[in-house]
Amino acid sequence: MKRTLFLTAAAAVLAACAHQPAERGAGRSHYGVAEVGSFHIGGRQVTLSGLPTKEIVFTAGAPPFKVDPNGDYEVEQMYVQYVKLFGAYARAKYPLLMWHGGGLSGVTWETKPDGQPGWQQFFLKAGHDVYVSDAVERGRASWARYPEIFKTEPFFRAKKEAWELFRIGPADSYAADPAKRRAHAEGTLFPVAAFDQFVKQGVPRWATNDAATQAAYDALVQKVCPCVVIVHSAGGNFTFNAALKAPDKVRAVIAVEPSGAPDPAKTNLGALKGVPHLFIWGDYLDRQDLFKRITPNLDKFEAALRAQGGIVDRIDLPKAGMRGNSHMLMMDRNSDQVAQLVQDWMAKNGLMK
């Protein structure tokens, strides 16, 4: 049966949040921590041979040292940091896994570029144990040699691409001089004064490591779940596939502007019938060329999920009365209000104690 969209409830939450302190949605102004830790997961051993040695001076004033690149390596691992809550502060039934998008790392979910608390903090206050990961090749997951292991060179995102692809401003609105940059004329909720700080988070990425990345995510699900996954952008396809492989482990998926998904014409989505899904979209999707190509495929995937008869909800923020959200809506000025919509959806679907 087609499920009524979440828009009415979303609009009600937005109205309520407008008259409440910022921490209302998180439930508490503080939380008790039982454990903070981290681990690496996934990966494999690779042995290299036949490579030339080099003499390198590691640091000024040190003697030369012969570096031999031949030998055994651990590669294609993922890094995961977790924060577990203490006692009554833990009010969620399952840990919340936060998976980032392309060219980014787990920093996406941490302190926002303008210095305000991010979604990691919000959901800790809301009672969730939180796991924030750096996928294969990103951040503290580390790299591997290429072309011997990673088959291609990395590629990088220029600031112009980030400004326009993430829908902070229209085409050709970026300028090196911050004073000359043009945000969308109708307004943006991204903190534009913090844009240069945001792009410091950008990391190189490879176009040839999807299989290793999927394997590491699958291993993470097996290690720490049952769980709820909240995912952004290019992480979407990994999440949907992880849920397909382990629908008993992934208890819900919250997809924040996912940029890819399995093709329903080629994939049996029946396993996902019992996995609630929430899709969230920001503003100006029809003004950016890549997103105009992305959204039809995601609409088909969402429709196919709904056809299975499961729980599938969607929040189009402009239709819910919130205009100006960028692709990085977890960093936008109204990010707590958006997070509250997510929190209410989780509560509505029985994911809180």
HUQUILIN-V649400 format. One record per residue. N is the residue number from 1. SS is DSSP state (a for helix, b for strand, c for the rest). Layout:
N_SS + N_SS
//
This chain:
1_c + 2_c + 3_c + 4_c + 5_c + 6_c + 7_a + 8_a + 9_a + 10_a + 11_a + 12_a + 13_a + 14_a + 15_a + 16_a + 17_a + 18_c + 19_c + 20_c + 21_c + 22_c + 23_c + 24_c + 25_c + 26_c + 27_c + 28_c + 29_c + 30_c + 31_c + 32_c + 33_b + 34_b + 35_b + 36_b + 37_b + 38_b + 39_b + 40_b + 41_b + 42_b + 43_b + 44_b + 45_b + 46_b + 47_b + 48_b + 49_c + 50_c + 51_c + 52_c + 53_c + 54_b + 55_b + 56_b + 57_c + 58_c + 59_c + 60_c + 61_c + 62_c + 63_c + 64_c + 65_b + 66_b + 67_b + 68_c + 69_c + 70_c + 71_b + 72_b + 73_b + 74_b + 75_b + 76_b + 77_b + 78_b + 79_b + 80_b + 81_b + 82_b + 83_b + 84_b + 85_b + 86_c + 87_a + 88_a + 89_a + 90_c + 91_c + 92_b + 93_c + 94_c + 95_b + 96_b + 97_b + 98_b + 99_b + 100_c + 101_c + 102_c + 103_c + 104_c + 105_c + 106_a + 107_a + 108_a + 109_a + 110_c + 111_c + 112_c + 113_c + 114_c + 115_c + 116_c + 117_c + 118_c + 119_a + 120_a + 121_a + 122_a + 123_a + 124_a + 125_a + 126_c + 127_c + 128_c + 129_c + 130_b + 131_b + 132_b + 133_b + 134_b + 135_c + 136_c + 137_c + 138_c + 139_a + 140_a + 141_a + 142_c + 143_c + 144_c + 145_c + 146_b + 147_c + 148_c + 149_c + 150_b + 151_c + 152_c + 153_c + 154_c + 155_b + 156_c + 157_c + 158_c + 159_a + 160_a + 161_a + 162_a + 163_a + 164_a + 165_a + 166_c + 167_c + 168_c + 169_c + 170_c + 171_c + 172_c + 173_c + 174_c + 175_c + 176_c + 177_c + 178_a + 179_a + 180_a + 181_c + 182_c + 183_c + 184_c + 185_c + 186_c + 187_c + 188_c + 189_c + 190_c + 191_c + 192_a + 193_a + 194_a + 195_a + 196_a + 197_a + 198_a + 199_a + 200_c + 201_c + 202_c + 203_c + 204_c + 205_b + 206_c + 207_c + 208_c + 209_c + 210_a + 211_a + 212_a + 213_a + 214_a + 215_a + 216_a + 217_a + 218_a + 219_a + 220_a + 221_a + 222_a + 223_a + 224_a + 225_c + 226_c + 227_b + 228_b + 229_b + 230_b + 231_b + 232_b + 233_c + 234_c + 235_a + 236_a + 237_a + 238_a + 239_a + 240_a + 241_a + 242_a + 243_a + 244_a + 245_a + 246_c + 247_c + 248_c + 249_c + 250_b + 251_b + 252_b + 253_b + 254_b + 255_b + 256_b + 257_c + 258_c + 259_c + 260_c + 261_c + 262_c + 263_c + 264_c + 265_c + 266_c + 267_c + 268_c + 269_c + 270_a + 271_a + 272_a + 273_c + 274_c + 275_c + 276_b + 277_b + 278_b + 279_b + 280_b + 281_b + 282_c + 283_c + 284_c + 285_a + 286_a + 287_a + 288_c + 289_a + 290_a + 291_a + 292_a + 293_a + 294_a + 295_a + 296_a + 297_a + 298_a + 299_a + 300_a + 301_a + 302_a + 303_a + 304_a + 305_a + 306_a + 307_a + 308_c + 309_c + 310_c + 311_c + 312_b + 313_b + 314_b + 315_b + 316_b + 317_c + 318_c + 319_c + 320_c + 321_c + 322_c + 323_c + 324_c + 325_c + 326_c + 327_c + 328_c + 329_c + 330_c + 331_c + 332_c + 333_c + 334_c + 335_a + 336_a + 337_a + 338_a + 339_a + 340_a + 341_a + 342_a + 343_a + 344_a + 345_a + 346_a + 347_a + 348_a + 349_c + 350_c + 351_c + 352_b + 353_c
//
